[in-house]
Each structure stands twice: as structure tokens, then as C-alpha cells.
Amino acid sequence: MDNNQLRTICEQLIRSERAYLIAPAGYGKTQAISQAVALSDGGKQLVLTHTHAGVQSLRNRLRQLKVPTNNYEVDTIAGWALKLVICYPTTASLSIQIPPKSSEWKHVYNATCHILQQPFMRNVIHASYVGVFVDEYQDCTITQHTLVLELAKILPCRVLGDPLQGIFGFADEPLVDWENDVSNEFAKLPSPTIPMRWINRNERLGKWLAKARDCLCENRAIDLESDEIRWIQYNEDPRDFDDKGRQACYSKVKTPGTVIAIFPT
């Protein structure tokens, strides 16, 4: 993503009351959040994500940009919700063990929504934050989405993600549906078009991934015969593919951690 495009996206994010941004992997969502926070005029932005690794990544980006630590708070949705329930146990009216069992998290989020609906809490939230960002929104469950909507009633709220990258899911808790849940509540911002992660490493791969993603979104077949695809002929017995196929993939790896291989088992 060039500097002009990135700055435009960040300015749109920080100015928006309710907005969502979709971008493929490696197209600068985390960087956009960090730079949007850096553009904030003052006050603390609440930045939420799903994993501790995601929290660390956001904090590292914000430190690299030298954003003052009193201008942001980064946490997981689960961690932030649990802290609110612990701080207001009477209002939460929830009896659970700490840490909660997997089956109890839905009740934590519902209790958090109840707390956020209280008139006194609007004053608390306004005194604590000036805006909200939520990263990796495709991994939100419906109860987490409802929690974010309660926050969006109080503060400017921007959510970022990619519905094709959803990695979490629970049997009794469906993931948020972008078409029916997100787009009806938030205004869509233009997606970035430059593969930021790949630009100095493998720009062709980044652009090919974006084209492949477009095909999936439009229910079209992915073109595996283009010049970007390099075939490796494999002549072993298919019954031995699990072991020998894996070894064939390993033999093509020159630098650890640079290749992903997908094959049937």
C-alpha cells in the first residue's frame, strides 16, 4: 500500500462513526489500525482483537510508530469483556469461575452487553475512550458482535477483517455473517489495493492471492494455468502421497517458514 493510499484509508477510518473495511491477507489492515490511532487528535482508542498474538502485533506496530501509550488500549475481546464483568459484578449478575469455562464465555459477553446498556456506563466509557477499533472481525461470534454493537452505540466504531480468513468457530456459537450482520450495521470503506506485506518480498504472489480471492468471492474457478503458477510434476504412487508428497514439498523449501504446502491426506 503506498503512503497516499494508506493515509487516505487511515483518515477515513479515524473520521468514521461506524465503518468496516475488508482486505485480503497482507494488505495492511493491522498497519491501517495503527496509523489511524496515530492520527487520532487525542484521547484513548480501544483496540480489540481475538488472540494474544494479535494483541502483541498491534502493540508492536503502535510502538514502531511511537504512538504514546496513553493514546491506546489493546486487548482481546474476551479479556476486555471479562475485566468489565469483574469490575461490575453486581450489574453483571453473573456467577462463573475465573477463568471461565469454554461454555461460559457466551454468558460473559451477554453480561458485558448488559453492563454497557446501563446509563452510568455510557459516562464511564466516554471518560475512558474516544473510539473503538476491532481487528480480525471475521472471527467474531454473534455474541461478540452484539457486544461490539453496544460499544458502537456509545463511541465511533470501526471493524476490519476478511470474511474469507475466518479461523475460529464454535458448535453452539455461529460466526458473524458479513453480509447480514456487518454490512447492515456499518458503512463500507474502500478496500486497499496494494499488497503491503508482499510488496518487497513477493509482489506477484500478493497480487495473485488477491485475484484468487476475487474468484472465490464471485464463485468463479481459480485459474491454475496462469504464468504465476509453477507446476511440480509428481510421479509417485498416489497411495504413498502422504509421506512422499510431504518430502517432495520439503525438498523445495530453501528458507524455513517461506512455503505453505496444501495436499490431500
Backbone as numpy.savetxt, mean C-alpha at the origin, in Angstrom:
# Nx Ny Nz CAx CAy CAz Cx Cy Cz
9.93 8.05 -12.33 9.07 9.23 -12.33 9.97 10.46 -12.33
9.80 11.36 -13.32 10.65 12.54 -13.33 10.20 13.49 -12.22
11.07 14.47 -11.93 10.81 15.37 -10.80 9.52 16.17 -10.98
9.23 16.60 -12.21 8.02 17.38 -12.45 6.77 16.56 -12.20
6.76 15.32 -12.72 5.59 14.47 -12.51 5.43 14.13 -11.03
6.52 13.82 -10.37 6.46 13.48 -8.95 5.94 14.65 -8.13
6.46 15.83 -8.41 6.01 17.00 -7.65 4.53 17.27 -7.88
4.07 17.12 -9.12 2.66 17.34 -9.42 1.78 16.36 -8.64
2.19 15.09 -8.62 1.43 14.07 -7.88 1.41 14.38 -6.40
2.55 14.77 -5.85 2.63 15.08 -4.42 1.77 16.29 -4.07
1.78 17.29 -4.92 0.95 18.48 -4.68 -0.53 18.12 -4.73
-0.90 17.25 -5.68 -2.30 16.82 -5.75 -2.70 16.05 -4.50
-1.80 15.20 -4.03 -2.09 14.41 -2.83 -2.30 15.30 -1.62
-1.37 16.21 -1.39 -1.43 17.01 -0.17 -2.59 18.00 -0.19
-3.06 18.36 -1.40 -4.19 19.30 -1.51 -5.55 18.59 -1.43
-5.55 17.28 -1.63 -6.82 16.55 -1.74 -7.46 16.30 -0.38
-8.77 16.42 -0.34 -9.52 16.09 0.87 -9.75 14.58 0.96
-10.13 13.99 -0.15 -10.32 12.53 -0.23 -9.86 12.10 -1.61
-8.82 11.29 -1.68 -8.30 10.90 -2.99 -7.65 9.53 -2.92
-7.64 8.86 -4.09 -6.89 7.60 -4.17 -6.02 7.63 -5.41
-4.90 6.92 -5.30 -3.94 6.84 -6.40 -3.56 5.38 -6.60
-3.66 4.92 -7.84 -3.27 3.56 -8.20 -2.00 3.62 -9.03
-1.04 2.76 -8.70 0.19 2.70 -9.48 0.77 1.29 -9.40
1.39 0.80 -10.49 2.01 -0.52 -10.46 3.18 -0.56 -9.48
3.66 -1.76 -9.22 4.83 -1.92 -8.35 6.02 -1.17 -8.93
6.70 -0.41 -8.08 7.89 0.29 -8.52 7.65 1.63 -9.17
6.43 2.13 -9.12 6.12 3.41 -9.76 6.02 4.57 -8.78
6.57 4.40 -7.58 6.79 5.54 -6.70 5.71 5.89 -5.71
4.87 4.92 -5.31 3.81 5.24 -4.35 4.39 5.66 -3.00
5.36 4.90 -2.50 5.95 5.22 -1.20 6.69 6.55 -1.26
7.40 6.78 -2.36 8.11 8.06 -2.52 7.12 9.21 -2.60
6.00 9.00 -3.26 5.00 10.06 -3.38 4.43 10.43 -2.01
4.15 9.43 -1.18 3.67 9.71 0.17 4.70 10.53 0.94
5.94 10.09 0.89 7.00 10.75 1.65 7.18 12.20 1.22
7.19 12.43 -0.09 7.39 13.80 -0.56 6.15 14.66 -0.35
4.98 14.05 -0.37 3.76 14.81 -0.06 3.78 15.26 1.39
4.21 14.38 2.29 4.34 14.75 3.70 5.35 15.89 3.84
6.43 15.81 3.07 7.45 16.87 3.12 6.89 18.22 2.66
5.88 18.19 1.79 5.27 19.42 1.28 4.23 20.01 2.23
3.86 19.25 3.24 2.82 19.72 4.17 3.26 21.01 4.85
2.33 21.95 4.97 2.65 23.27 5.53 2.94 23.22 7.03
2.44 22.24 7.71 2.64 22.17 9.15 1.69 21.17 9.77
1.97 20.80 11.00 1.15 19.79 11.64 1.64 18.40 11.30
1.04 17.42 11.94 1.50 16.03 11.80 0.58 15.25 10.88
1.17 14.57 9.91 0.44 13.67 9.03 0.50 12.26 9.62
-0.64 11.60 9.66 -0.71 10.20 10.09 -0.55 9.32 8.86
0.48 8.49 8.85 0.76 7.63 7.70 0.61 6.18 8.16
-0.33 5.47 7.56 -0.64 4.10 7.96 -0.33 3.12 6.83
0.11 1.92 7.22 0.33 0.86 6.26 0.00 -0.46 6.96
0.48 -1.59 6.42 0.04 -2.88 6.96 1.10 -3.67 7.70
2.34 -3.50 7.33 3.40 -4.32 7.91 4.47 -3.46 8.56
5.22 -4.08 9.47 6.32 -3.35 10.10 7.41 -3.03 9.07
7.57 -3.90 8.07 8.52 -3.61 7.00 8.09 -2.36 6.23
6.78 -2.24 6.00 6.27 -1.05 5.33 6.48 0.21 6.15
6.29 0.08 7.46 6.53 1.21 8.36 7.98 1.66 8.27
8.90 0.69 8.31 10.32 1.01 8.26 10.70 1.66 6.94
10.13 1.16 5.85 10.42 1.74 4.53 9.98 3.19 4.46
8.79 3.48 4.97 8.30 4.86 4.96 9.14 5.76 5.85
9.50 5.27 7.02 10.33 6.08 7.92 11.69 6.37 7.29
12.26 5.36 6.61 13.55 5.58 5.96 13.45 6.65 4.88
12.38 6.61 4.07 12.21 7.61 3.02 12.06 9.01 3.62
11.28 9.11 4.68 11.06 10.40 5.32 12.34 10.95 5.93
13.16 10.05 6.49 14.46 10.49 7.03 15.37 10.95 5.91
15.37 10.22 4.79 16.20 10.61 3.66 15.83 12.00 3.15
14.56 12.33 3.24 14.09 13.65 2.80 14.24 14.71 3.89
14.76 14.27 5.05 14.97 15.18 6.19 13.68 15.87 6.64
12.58 15.10 6.61 11.31 15.62 7.11 11.35 15.58 8.64
11.07 16.67 9.32 11.09 16.68 10.79 10.17 15.59 11.35
10.64 14.89 12.37 9.86 13.77 12.91 8.54 14.21 13.54
8.46 15.48 13.95 7.18 15.94 14.51 6.16 16.28 13.44
6.53 16.06 12.16 5.60 16.31 11.05 4.89 15.04 10.59
5.23 13.90 11.19 4.58 12.66 10.76 4.57 11.63 11.88
3.62 10.73 11.79 3.56 9.53 12.63 3.28 8.36 11.70
4.14 7.37 11.71 3.98 6.21 10.83 3.68 4.99 11.68
2.67 4.24 11.32 2.29 3.06 12.10 1.53 2.10 11.20
1.38 0.87 11.67 0.48 -0.06 10.99 -0.95 0.30 11.38
-1.89 -0.05 10.53 -3.29 0.18 10.87 -3.64 -0.57 12.14
-3.15 -1.80 12.24 -3.43 -2.61 13.43 -2.87 -1.97 14.68
-1.62 -1.55 14.62 -0.97 -0.95 15.78 -1.64 0.33 16.22
-2.00 1.18 15.26 -2.63 2.45 15.60 -4.01 2.23 16.21
-4.77 1.30 15.63 -6.11 1.00 16.15 -6.04 0.44 17.56
-5.09 -0.46 17.79 -4.96 -1.07 19.12 -4.59 -0.03 20.17
-3.71 0.90 19.81 -3.34 1.95 20.76 -4.55 2.81 21.13
-5.41 3.08 20.16 -6.59 3.89 20.44 -7.54 3.15 21.38
-7.71 1.86 21.15 -8.58 1.05 22.00 -8.04 0.98 23.42
-6.72 0.85 23.55 -6.09 0.79 24.87 -6.22 2.14 25.59
-6.10 3.23 24.84 -6.18 4.57 25.45 -7.59 4.92 25.91
-8.60 4.35 25.25 -9.99 4.68 25.58 -10.78 3.40 25.83
-10.42 2.65 26.87 -11.05 1.34 27.11 -12.54 1.42 27.41
-12.96 2.47 28.12 -14.38 2.59 28.45 -15.21 2.83 27.21
-14.74 3.74 26.36 -15.46 4.02 25.11 -15.42 2.81 24.18
-14.27 2.13 24.15 -14.14 0.96 23.27 -15.06 -0.16 23.71
-15.23 -0.30 25.04 -16.09 -1.35 25.59 -15.76 -2.71 24.97
-14.49 -3.04 25.03 -14.01 -4.26 24.37 -13.14 -5.04 25.34
-13.45 -6.30 25.51 -12.68 -7.16 26.40 -11.93 -8.19 25.56
-10.64 -7.95 25.37 -9.80 -8.86 24.59 -8.45 -8.99 25.26
-7.72 -10.02 24.88 -6.36 -10.15 25.38 -5.43 -9.29 24.53
-4.28 -8.94 25.11 -3.27 -8.16 24.40 -2.01 -9.00 24.29
-1.48 -9.26 23.10 -2.04 -8.86 21.79 -3.28 -9.67 21.43
-4.15 -9.12 20.61 -5.38 -9.82 20.25 -5.10 -11.09 19.44
-6.01 -12.04 19.55 -5.96 -13.20 18.68 -6.36 -12.77 17.26
-6.03 -13.61 16.31 -6.37 -13.28 14.91 -7.86 -13.01 14.75
-8.67 -13.81 15.43 -10.12 -13.68 15.30 -10.66 -12.43 15.98
-9.83 -11.76 16.79 -10.30 -10.60 17.55 -10.02 -9.26 16.87
-9.19 -9.27 15.85 -8.81 -7.99 15.24 -10.00 -7.26 14.64
-10.93 -8.00 14.09 -12.12 -7.35 13.53 -12.85 -6.56 14.61
-12.88 -7.09 15.83 -13.53 -6.39 16.93 -12.74 -5.15 17.34
-11.41 -5.24 17.24 -10.57 -4.07 17.53 -10.89 -2.93 16.56
-10.99 -3.26 15.27 -11.28 -2.22 14.27 -12.68 -1.64 14.45
-13.64 -2.50 14.77 -15.00 -2.00 15.01 -15.03 -1.08 16.23
-14.29 -1.45 17.28 -14.23 -0.60 18.47 -13.55 0.73 18.16
-12.52 0.69 17.32 -11.84 1.93 16.91 -12.80 2.84 16.15
-13.61 2.25 15.28 -14.62 3.05 14.56 -15.58 3.71 15.54
-15.99 2.96 16.55 -16.92 3.51 17.55 -16.27 4.69 18.28
-15.01 4.55 18.63 -14.30 5.64 19.31 -14.24 6.87 18.40
-13.89 6.66 17.13 -13.76 7.79 16.19 -15.09 8.50 15.95
-16.18 7.82 16.18 -17.49 8.42 15.97 -17.93 9.34 17.11
-17.19 9.31 18.22 -17.57 10.12 19.38 -17.18 11.58 19.16
-18.06 12.51 19.51 -17.76 13.94 19.29 -16.45 14.40 19.92
-16.13 13.92 21.12 -14.89 14.36 21.77 -13.66 13.92 20.98
-13.78 12.77 20.28 -12.62 12.24 19.56 -12.28 13.09 18.35
-13.24 13.75 17.76 -12.94 14.65 16.64 -11.94 15.72 17.09
-12.15 16.25 18.30 -11.22 17.26 18.82 -9.84 16.66 19.06
-9.81 15.43 19.57 -8.53 14.76 19.83 -7.77 14.54 18.53
-8.47 14.04 17.52 -7.83 13.77 16.22 -7.36 15.06 15.57
-8.18 16.09 15.61 -7.78 17.38 15.04 -6.57 17.97 15.76
-6.49 17.75 17.06 -5.36 18.26 17.82 -4.09 17.46 17.57
-4.24 16.24 17.06 -3.09 15.34 16.89 -2.55 15.34 15.46
-3.43 15.46 14.47 -3.02 15.30 13.07 -3.69 16.35 12.18
-3.08 16.55 11.00 -3.69 17.44 10.01 -4.11 16.68 8.75
-3.75 15.41 8.65 -4.11 14.63 7.48 -3.71 13.18 7.64
-4.21 12.36 6.71 -3.97 10.91 6.76 -3.54 10.41 5.39
-2.55 9.52 5.38 -2.16 8.76 4.19 -2.23 7.28 4.55
-2.72 6.46 3.63 -2.72 5.01 3.84 -2.06 4.36 2.63
-0.98 3.63 2.88 -0.23 2.96 1.82 -0.71 1.51 1.70
-0.44 0.90 0.55 -0.80 -0.50 0.28 -2.27 -0.75 0.57
-3.12 0.13 0.05 -4.54 0.06 0.41 -5.22 -1.20 -0.11
-4.62 -1.85 -1.10 -5.22 -3.07 -1.63 -5.28 -4.18 -0.59
-4.49 -4.07 0.48 -4.47 -5.10 1.51 -5.44 -4.81 2.65
-6.22 -3.74 2.55 -7.19 -3.41 3.60 -8.37 -4.38 3.57
-8.76 -4.83 4.75 -10.01 -5.57 4.87 -11.16 -4.56 4.91
-12.37 -5.07 4.84 -13.54 -4.18 4.86 -13.61 -3.42 6.19
-13.29 -4.08 7.31 -13.36 -3.37 8.59 -12.26 -2.31 8.68
-11.09 -2.58 8.12 -10.04 -1.56 8.09 -10.46 -0.39 7.20
-11.08 -0.70 6.08 -11.58 0.33 5.18 -12.62 1.20 5.89
-13.48 0.58 6.67 -14.48 1.34 7.42 -13.81 2.26 8.43
-12.73 1.79 9.05 -11.96 2.61 9.98 -11.39 3.83 9.26
-10.82 3.61 8.08 -10.24 4.72 7.31 -11.33 5.72 6.93
-12.51 5.24 6.59 -13.60 6.15 6.25 -14.00 7.01 7.44
-13.92 6.45 8.65 -14.21 7.26 9.84 -13.15 8.36 10.00
-11.90 8.02 9.74 -10.85 9.05 9.78 -11.09 10.10 8.71
-11.56 9.65 7.54 -11.78 10.58 6.42 -12.93 11.55 6.69
-13.78 11.23 7.64 -14.84 12.17 8.04 -14.28 13.32 8.88
-13.06 13.11 9.40 -12.46 14.10 10.30 -11.33 14.87 9.64
-10.50 14.16 8.84 -9.29 14.76 8.27 -9.20 14.48 6.78
-8.43 15.28 6.04 -8.11 14.92 4.65 -7.46 13.54 4.62
-7.89 12.71 3.68 -7.43 11.32 3.66 -7.10 10.91 2.22
-5.91 10.34 2.04 -5.47 9.90 0.71 -5.00 8.46 0.83
-5.44 7.61 -0.08 -5.08 6.20 -0.03 -4.38 5.83 -1.33
-3.35 4.98 -1.21 -2.54 4.60 -2.38 -2.36 3.09 -2.40
-2.35 2.52 -3.59 -2.14 1.09 -3.72 -2.33 0.63 -5.14
-2.49 -0.67 -5.28 -2.71 -1.29 -6.58 -3.54 -2.55 -6.36
-4.77 -2.59 -6.84 -5.62 -3.76 -6.60 -5.03 -5.07 -7.11
-4.07 -5.01 -8.03 -3.45 -6.24 -8.52 -2.32 -6.72 -7.63
-2.00 -5.99 -6.57 -0.90 -6.38 -5.69 -1.38 -6.91 -4.35
-2.66 -7.15 -4.18 -3.17 -7.61 -2.89 -2.51 -8.91 -2.46
-1.95 -8.94 -1.25 -1.25 -10.15 -0.78 -1.89 -10.73 0.47
-2.72 -9.96 1.15 -3.34 -10.47 2.35 -4.80 -10.79 2.06
-5.36 -11.62 2.93 -6.76 -11.97 2.81 -7.12 -12.93 3.92
-8.33 -12.85 4.39 -8.74 -13.68 5.50 -10.08 -14.31 5.16
-10.25 -15.55 5.60 -11.44 -16.31 5.22 -12.72 -15.61 5.64
-12.71 -15.00 6.83 -13.93 -14.37 7.34 -13.94 -12.86 7.14
-12.98 -12.34 6.39 -12.86 -10.88 6.25 -12.40 -10.55 4.84
-13.32 -10.19 3.95 -12.94 -9.90 2.56 -12.10 -8.64 2.46
-11.29 -8.59 1.40 -10.50 -7.40 1.12 -11.37 -6.32 0.49
-10.88 -5.11 0.59 -11.60 -3.98 0.01 -11.71 -4.15 -1.50
-12.83 -3.77 -2.05 -13.06 -3.81 -3.49 -12.88 -2.39 -4.03
-11.88 -2.22 -4.90 -11.56 -0.87 -5.37 -12.71 -0.24 -6.14
-13.36 -1.03 -6.98 -14.42 -0.46 -7.82 -15.64 -0.07 -7.00
-16.02 -0.92 -6.06 -17.25 -0.67 -5.31 -17.04 0.07 -4.00
-15.88 -0.10 -3.38 -15.64 0.50 -2.07 -14.80 1.78 -2.13
-13.70 1.72 -2.88 -12.76 2.84 -2.88 -13.21 3.96 -3.80
-13.54 3.62 -5.05 -13.86 4.67 -6.02 -15.15 5.42 -5.68
-16.00 4.82 -4.88 -17.23 5.49 -4.47 -17.02 6.47 -3.32
-15.86 6.38 -2.67 -15.60 7.21 -1.49 -14.49 8.23 -1.70
-13.62 7.96 -2.68 -12.45 8.82 -2.89 -12.37 9.24 -4.36
-11.82 10.41 -4.60 -11.62 10.90 -5.97 -10.33 10.30 -6.53
-10.37 9.90 -7.80 -9.21 9.28 -8.42 -8.22 10.33 -8.91
-6.94 10.12 -8.57 -5.87 10.98 -9.08 -5.18 10.27 -10.25
-4.57 11.03 -11.17 -3.85 10.41 -12.28 -2.71 9.52 -11.78
-2.55 8.37 -12.41 -1.49 7.44 -12.02 -0.15 7.88 -12.59
0.95 7.63 -11.86 2.28 7.91 -12.41 2.57 7.01 -13.59
3.38 7.49 -14.52 3.64 6.75 -15.76 5.10 6.36 -15.93
5.94 6.73 -14.99 7.37 6.46 -15.13 7.80 5.44 -14.07
8.45 4.35 -14.48 8.84 3.29 -13.54 10.02 3.69 -12.67
9.74 4.35 -11.57 10.79 4.95 -10.75 11.80 3.93 -10.24
11.31 2.79 -9.76 12.22 1.78 -9.22 13.13 1.20 -10.29
12.63 1.15 -11.52 13.35 0.46 -12.58 14.18 1.41 -13.46
14.01 2.70 -13.28 14.53 3.65 -14.25 16.04 3.54 -14.43
16.78 3.26 -13.36 18.24 3.15 -13.46 18.72 1.72 -13.34
17.79 0.77 -13.39 18.18 -0.63 -13.22 17.74 -1.46 -14.43
16.44 -1.46 -14.68 15.93 -2.24 -15.81 14.64 -1.58 -16.29
14.80 -0.45 -16.96 13.63 0.34 -17.37 12.73 -0.44 -18.30
13.30 -1.27 -19.16 12.48 -2.06 -20.09 11.57 -3.00 -19.33
12.10 -3.62 -18.26 11.28 -4.52 -17.45 10.14 -3.74 -16.79
10.45 -2.57 -16.25 9.43 -1.76 -15.60 8.30 -1.40 -16.55
8.66 -1.01 -17.77 7.64 -0.64 -18.75 6.85 -1.86 -19.21
7.54 -3.01 -19.33 6.83 -4.22 -19.73 5.84 -4.64 -18.65
6.23 -4.52 -17.38 5.32 -4.86 -16.28 4.07 -3.99 -16.33
4.25 -2.71 -16.65 3.10 -1.81 -16.74 2.17 -2.23 -17.87
2.75 -2.63 -19.02 1.92 -3.07 -20.14 1.21 -4.37 -19.80
1.93 -5.28 -19.13 1.31 -6.55 -18.72 0.17 -6.29 -17.75
0.37 -5.34 -16.86 -0.67 -4.99 -15.89 -1.91 -4.45 -16.60
-1.70 -3.59 -17.60 -2.82 -3.06 -18.37 -3.62 -4.18 -19.04
-2.90 -5.18 -19.55 -3.58 -6.32 -20.18 -4.45 -7.05 -19.17
-3.93 -7.28 -17.98 -4.70 -7.97 -16.95 -5.93 -7.17 -16.56
-5.77 -5.86 -16.44 -6.89 -5.00 -16.05 -7.99 -5.00 -17.11
-7.59 -5.18 -18.37 -8.55 -5.13 -19.48 -8.94 -6.52 -19.97
-8.55 -7.57 -19.19 -8.87 -8.95 -19.55 -8.33 -9.34 -20.92
-7.15 -8.81 -21.25 -6.49 -9.18 -22.50 -5.31 -10.10 -22.20
-4.94 -10.90 -23.18 -3.80 -11.81 -23.01 -2.50 -11.02 -22.95
-1.58 -11.48 -22.12 -0.25 -10.86 -22.04 0.59 -11.36 -23.21
1.21 -10.46 -23.91 2.04 -10.80 -25.07 3.37 -11.37 -24.60
3.55 -12.67 -24.78 4.79 -13.33 -24.39 5.72 -13.56 -25.59
5.39 -12.96 -26.71 6.22 -13.13 -27.91 6.88 -11.82 -28.32
6.81 -10.83 -27.46 7.43 -9.54 -27.79 8.94 -9.63 -27.63
9.63 -8.59 -28.11 11.09 -8.58 -28.05 11.60 -8.53 -26.61
10.74 -8.06 -25.68 11.20 -7.96 -24.29 11.32 -9.32 -23.61
10.68 -10.35 -24.20 10.67 -11.68 -23.58 11.80 -12.52 -24.17
12.63 -13.07 -23.32 13.70 -13.95 -23.77 13.40 -15.36 -23.28
13.29 -16.27 -24.23 12.93 -17.65 -23.90 14.17 -18.47 -23.56
14.00 -19.36 -22.62 15.03 -20.36 -22.31 14.42 -21.73 -22.58
14.95 -22.43 -23.55 14.39 -23.74 -23.92 14.73 -24.77 -22.85
13.72 -25.52 -22.45 13.91 -26.54 -21.41 13.46 -27.87 -21.98
14.37 -28.83 -22.04 14.09 -30.10 -22.72 13.99 -31.30 -21.79
14.00 -31.07 -20.50 13.94 -32.19 -19.57 12.53 -32.77 -19.51
12.44 -33.96 -18.93 11.15 -34.61 -18.72 10.30 -33.73 -17.80
9.08 -33.37 -18.21 8.23 -32.52 -17.35 8.03 -33.08 -15.95
8.12 -34.40 -15.81 7.94 -35.01 -14.49 9.08 -34.66 -13.54
10.22 -34.23 -14.10 11.37 -33.85 -13.27 11.47 -32.34 -13.11
10.45 -31.63 -13.55 10.57 -30.17 -13.61 10.70 -29.52 -12.24
10.05 -30.10 -11.24 10.09 -29.48 -9.91 11.52 -29.28 -9.44
12.35 -30.28 -9.62 13.74 -30.19 -9.16 14.65 -29.59 -10.23
14.64 -30.17 -11.41 15.56 -29.72 -12.46 15.19 -28.33 -12.99
13.89 -28.03 -13.00 13.47 -26.70 -13.43 13.97 -25.63 -12.49
13.91 -25.93 -11.19 14.41 -24.97 -10.20 15.91 -24.76 -10.40
16.63 -25.84 -10.63 18.08 -25.72 -10.84 18.39 -24.93 -12.11
17.56 -25.12 -13.15 17.77 -24.37 -14.39 17.59 -22.88 -14.15
16.62 -22.53 -13.30 16.41 -21.12 -12.98 17.59 -20.57 -12.18
18.05 -21.35 -11.19 19.18 -20.90 -10.38 20.41 -20.65 -11.25
20.58 -21.47 -12.29 21.78 -21.34 -13.13 21.81 -20.01 -13.88
20.67 -19.36 -14.02 20.60 -18.09 -14.75 20.78 -16.88 -13.84
20.86 -17.12 -12.55 20.97 -16.02 -11.60 22.43 -15.65 -11.41
22.79 -14.45 -11.81 24.17 -13.99 -11.63 24.34 -13.22 -10.33
23.31 -12.49 -9.94 23.35 -11.72 -8.70 22.18 -12.15 -7.83
22.43 -12.64 -6.61 21.34 -13.08 -5.73 20.29 -11.99 -5.53
19.03 -12.41 -5.55 17.94 -11.47 -5.28 17.50 -10.63 -6.46
17.96 -10.97 -7.67 17.63 -10.13 -8.83 16.67 -10.80 -9.80
16.31 -12.05 -9.58 15.47 -12.78 -10.52 14.34 -13.47 -9.76
13.14 -13.40 -10.31 12.04 -14.18 -9.77 11.64 -15.21 -10.81
11.47 -16.45 -10.38 11.09 -17.53 -11.29 9.72 -18.06 -10.88
8.82 -18.17 -11.84 7.49 -18.70 -11.59 7.31 -19.92 -12.48
7.06 -21.08 -11.87 6.86 -22.28 -12.66 5.97 -23.25 -11.88
5.31 -24.18 -12.56 4.37 -25.09 -11.89 5.11 -26.07 -11.00
4.43 -26.50 -9.95 4.99 -27.52 -9.06 4.06 -28.70 -8.99
